Amino acid sequence: MSRLDSVVGNSSPVGLADQFEFVQRFARSQRLPPRGLFRVIATDVRGPRRFSHTLFFSSLLAAPFYRELVAAHYTLPAPDKHGPFNAADLSPADFVAIEAPELMRRIDAHLGYRRYGCAPIPLARRRNVTEFIASLLDAHAIAFELVPCRWFSEPDNTVYPHEWSHAVLEFREYGIFDTLHRTFVCLMFAFD
């Protein structure tokens, strides 16, 4: 690289997916008996202080921690998959901001929904999940929904993105980005 390139900034372009780095702090799963799983992955976010939706979610989609199959009883690393989706089919436009009260209403609905032939999720377990999520939602938090989960989780859905995705009947995902503390928490719900 010439001196002029380094001063003017004409070096090789940085890709969209390289703008933010997600450093995984922890990943936990909690069973939602009888037929569900709640998966949480918390990360520190490094990168520009200014939030850019496209750059942020391009980086998230390329992050290694975000590449895993999520089923109702287990998770597996999978370089080309995320939950029941092919990672290549997801885009930053699939992440839509939602208000905190709407997020909590949806979480309550997912946990309270009675699946055919199953006992309800125990109230203590539901409360544990909702209190944890509520603790993440402060004035600096922005919540997002992964929109393709809507069509995938419809009761009459017969479209499965890949050979393992049919193992999940319902998949819901939300993300919470704390802009002050620079953390991102991915919240996933899977039911079979």
HUPE-V222601 format. One record per run of one state. SS is the DSSP state (H for helix, E for strand, L for the rest). FROM is the first residue (numbers start at 1). TO is the last residue. If there is no record, write none. Layout:
BEGIN
SS/FROM/TO + SS/FROM/TO
END
This chain:
BEGIN
L/1/2 + H/3/8 + L/9/15 + H/16/18 + L/19/19 + E/20/32 + L/33/35 + E/36/47 + L/48/52 + H/53/62 + L/63/63 + H/64/66 + L/67/67 + E/68/70 + L/71/74 + E/75/77 + L/78/80 + E/81/82 + L/83/84 + E/85/86 + H/87/89 + L/90/91 + H/92/94 + E/95/98 + L/99/99 + H/100/112 + L/113/122 + H/123/136 + L/137/140 + E/141/146 + L/147/147 + H/148/152 + L/153/164 + H/165/167 + L/168/169 + E/170/178 + L/179/182 + E/183/191 + L/192/192
END
